[in-house]
Every structure is written in C-alpha cells, then in structure tokens.
Amino acid sequence: MPVCTHCAYPADYVYTTYKTKSNIRLGVCLRCDQFLDPLIEHPGLVILLDLILLKPRVFLHLLFNMGSPPFDADKGIAIPALDQQRRREYQIRKDMMKLILISAIAETALRVLPHMISSSGVTPAHICAIAGTVFLEGIAQHIVTITLALQALKHRRWYPCDPPEAEKDDAKSDGRQKHFLPTLIPLTILYTSIIPLSLQLLLMIWVTPSQSHLTTTSLFSTLPFIVPQQLLELERALIEAWAHTDKIWIGTRLLGGMSAGFGLRVLLPTKPWETTVIILAGWMSAAFIGQMAERLLVK
C-alpha cells in the first residue's frame, strides 16, 4: 500500500509497467504533483546513502513502497487491495527477518571481538550465551518501544482509527495512518540501527585506542577564586571516568538513538519528547534484561 515519499499521500500504485519490464512510468502524486517515489528507479547504493543521511523519503520508501506491485498497463487488471496487503505484510516480515539477523550478528560480533583480541579467548558456549543475551535484549527493547508508541498513538486517536476516517481520501489524507502497521515500529528501529552498528564494528577493528595517559588541566583550578575541595575531587573523578570510557561505543549509540528517533518521527505523528522517551525506555529495558541475562547465561 504505497504512499508519496514527499507528502505521505496514499496511492494505489507507485509506477506503471508496459510490455517490457524496463519500460515503466512513475506515478504522480495527486496532492503535491510530484513523482510518488523516485527511489524506485534508483540503485541500492543511493538508498543506502539516503539512509545514512536520514532523508525522510527513504523511510517512506522502505516502510511503505518497497516491494509494492506496479499497475500492469498491458493487462489492464488491477491487483485487489487484499492481495496488495498480503504482499506488503510478507515483504515486511521478510525485511524484519533479514535485519534481525544482520543486527544480531553485528551486535554479537561487537561483544565477542574484545574477548578474541585479549588473551582470555572465547569458547563456542560463550558466543552462544552472548548471542542469547543480544536476542533477549532486542525482544525487550522492541516490546517496550511498540507498547509505548501504540499508547501514544492511541492517546492521539491516530491508531487505531475509525474505518470511515481511515478510508477517507481527501487532501488531508495521511498514507502513514491509512496503511500503518505496528510492525513498522521495530522495522524502523532495525533500519536505523544497521549503520551505527556497522560503524562501531569498523572502528573497533581498525581504531587502536591510545594507551598513553593524558594529563588534563583542571577547570576549577584555573578559576580566580578558591573552589571547595569536594568540587575538585568530583572533577577529578569525572575526568578519570571519562578517560576510561569507551568513546566509540558512546558515539555510535548516540548516533543510533538519534537515527531511531528521527525515523520514528517520520513514521509517527509524535512530538520530539515523546519519541525520546520511547527510545530511552527501550534502551533501559534492553539494558536491564541484558544484565539479568548476563548473570544467568554468560557468567
């Protein structure tokens, strides 16, 4: 069930095919008078670059338009809406399985690599335990995220919506609401997590952290007045904690959180603070389940 990638207006078909598969004509949006989805003709590299740049059109393309059947002008037979919905649900399930597998492998590799690099080594049982922890963390994160997002949509009366309102086709119609499925929420988070995970994996492999201890000048000591000793000790503790912090992990996690929040903002009509709460709650639940799973499985 496609939508316009510029204004999210619902459409029946993104493009029309003729006698040959290479001969296609892109559909034009009835609201904004632009091509419904130019990404249909673009290679996968352009879609990947748009995903890295967090362009809104790529989320609408991936979540609503990818895999949608075209209108066959040669046969002149329209595909029933029920068949289109079944194809879309199948496409969503297939994409989710691929992304879950990729993200689980990447996250497991990030946790296994430090043990492989160090002298402690890693056993197959340890790898399986880490993979199980990653799996449980993902389940907890997506359950909490979906639950909070659906509660926010229910509060706004955006989903579920009344059938007459959902089937309304006027200038104010929103294709995101008309064709919304709860499974699109974890799918969006999975799409936005691939790039940060890949970046973190590459940085972990090729970037060697400096082992030298850098002396940092105290900010409080440069002030023209006397600072209480408690503040100086707190500052030294913070500097020491920051020196031993995995800055690559923090940077990529912040990038992943901002990417997930932006993707959900494209999909959902939530406010920024609501989206932030949803993402943070998912992270906190995943961290809590991860700690419990590590005690039971890893150790």
N, C-alpha and C positions, 0 to 999 in steps of 0.2 A: 504494500500500500504506500506508494511514493508520495513525497512532498517536494515543494520547491525549496532548493537549497539557499535561496535568497530571503524569502519571506515566510517559509514554512506553510504555504498554502497547499491544501491537499489536491492531488491529481490522480487521474485514473492510470495514466501511463507516462513514463519518463521520455520514451522515444518510440519511433515507429520504424519497423523494418519493411523492406520491399523484397524483390526477388532474390537478391544476394544479401548475405549477412553483413557485408561491408557497406552496403548502401542503406544508411539509416538517416532519420531526420529527428533532431531533438525537439521535444515538446516545448511549448511556450507557456509560461505562467499566465493565467487569466487575471491575476491581481497586479503583479509588478511588470508584466510584459517582457520578462527576460527568460532565457533558457532555463528550464526546470532544473537540470543537473548537468552542467558541462563536464563534470568529472567522469561521466560515463565514457567519454571518448579519451580520457587521459590515461597514461600508463600508471602502473602501481607506484613508480618512483615519485610521481607528482603527488599522489595521495599520501605517501609516506611523508613527504616534505610538508604538506599541509597539516598532517597530524603533528609533526614536530613543532610547527609554527602555531598550532592550536587555532586554526581557522574554523569558524563556525560551520561553514559549508561542508567540511569533511565529516563532521559528526552527523549531520543530517543525511549525508550520502551513505555513510557506513551503517547507520541505525535504521534507515527507512527505505533507501533506494537500491542498495546493492543487492543484486540477485532478483530484483523485481522483473517480471516478464514484460516484454515490449508488446505493442499492438502490431499484429501482422496484417499489413495493408493488402498483401497479396491474397490472403484467405478471407479477410474482412470479417473475422469472427473474434468477438471479444471474449476474453477469459473471464469466467464468472468470479464474482468477488470472493466467494468461499474458497475457490481454488487458489486465488491470489493470497488469501490469508494463510492457507495451509503452506504454501511455498515460502511465505515470509517467516512463519514460525519455524519451519525446517531450516531456513537459512540462519536464523538467529541461534538455534540450537547448535548448528554446525560451527558457526563462528565462536560461540562460547566454549565449545569443547576444545577447539584449537588454541584459543587464547588462554584457557585454564592450563592446558598442558605446557604451553610456552612459558607462562609466568611462573608456574610451579617449578619447572626445570631451572629457570633463571634464578629464582629465589633460593632453591636448594643449592645450586652451584655457588651462590654468594656465601652461603653459610659453611659449605664444605671446603672451599678453597683455603681459608686460613688454616684449617687443620692439615691440609695437604702440604701447604708451604712450610708449616712448622715441623719440628722434629717429632711431634706426638703421633702424626699419622692419623688415618681414619680407616675404619672397618666397614664392610658392607652393611652390617647391622646398624652401625652409627648413621650411615647415609639413609637407610630406610627410616630410622627414627626421626631424622631431621626432615625428611620428605613428609612423614606423617604429621609433624608439627606444623609445617608450612600449609598442609592441606586443611588442618583444623583451624588455623588462623584465618585462612581465606573464607572458610564457611562462616565463622563467627563474624568477620568483617562484613560480608555481604548480607547476612541475615539482619544485622543491626542497621545497616545502611538502607536496605529495602524497607524495613519496618518504619524507620523514622521518616523516610521520604514519602511513603504512602500515607502516613499520618499527616504530614504537612500538606499533601495534595488533597486529602480528604477534608482538612480544615479549610482549604481554599475552595472546596467543591469543584475541583478541577478533574479529579479522578477518584472514584467512578462518577461519570456524569450521566445525566438523564438521556435516554435514547433520542428524544426529539432534538435535544441540544447537540448531541454528538453527530447526528446526521444532517445538521443544518449546513447548507452550502451557500454562504453569502460572503461578502467582502471581509467579514471579521472571522471567518472560519480558521481554526488553527489545526493544521495537519498533525502536529505533535500530540494534541489532545485526542483527536479523532482516531488516530492509529496507535495510541500509546499502549504499551505492554509493560508490566512490572519487570520482566526480564531485561528490558533495555537499561535499567539502572546498573546492575552488575556488569553488563556488557560495556557500558560507557567507562566504568572504572577499570575494566580489564584493558580496553583500548588505550587509555591514558597511562597505564602502568608499564606498558611494554618499553617505551623509550627510556624512562628513568632507570628501569632495571637493567636494560642493555648498557646504558651509560655507566652505571655503577659497576657492572661486570667488567667493562673495558678498562675503567680507571683502576680497578682493583688488580687487574692483570699487569698493566703497563706502568702504573704510577707507583714508585717506591717512596714511602714516607721517610722524611728526614729523621735520622736518629740523633742529631745534634740537639743539645738543649739550648734554646734561645732565651737569653735574659730579656725580660720585658720590664720597661720602666713603669713604676707605679704612678698612676694618675694622681692619686691623693697626695703623694709625696711632693709633687710639683706645685701644689696649691700654696698661696702666700699665708695661710693660716694653719693652725695646728688641727690635725684631724684625729679623732678618737682612735685609740688602738684597736678597738673592735672592728671599725671600718677597714683599717689596714689589713687585719687578719682575714676579714671577709673577702677583700680584694685579692689577696694572695691565694686564697682557696679557690676563687673563681678562675684566676689565671692558670693555676695548676690543673684544675678540672678541664679547662678548655684546651690546654696543651696535650692532654691525654685523650681527647675526644676524637672519634672517627669523623673527620670533617667531610669526607666523601659521602659517608652514609647520611649525615645530616643534610647535605646539599641535595643529594638525589631524592631523599624522602620529602623535602620541602618542594622540590620540583614536581614530584609525583602528586603531592597533595594539592598544589595549585592547579596542576593539569586536570586532576579529577574534579576539582571544584568548578573549573571553567567548563569542562564537558557536561557536568550536571546542570550548569546554568544554561547551557544551550538546549538541553533536553527538557528541563523542568522550569516552571514559572516561579521558582522560589527566590527569595531575597538572598543577598550575599551572606548575611549572618546565618540564615537557615542552612544554606549549603555548607558553610564552615562547620557548623555544629554537627551536621550529618556525617561529614568526612572525619572529623575528630572523634566522634563517638564510635565509628567503625574502626579507627586506629586503636582506640583504647580497648575495645572489646577484643580485637585481634591480639594486642599485647598481653592482656590478661589471660586469654586462653593459651597463648604461646608459652607463658611462664608455667602454667599448670601442666601443659603437655611436655615441656622440657623436664620437669621433675619426674614425670611418670615414664616417659619414653627415652629421652636422651641419657639421663643420668641413671 
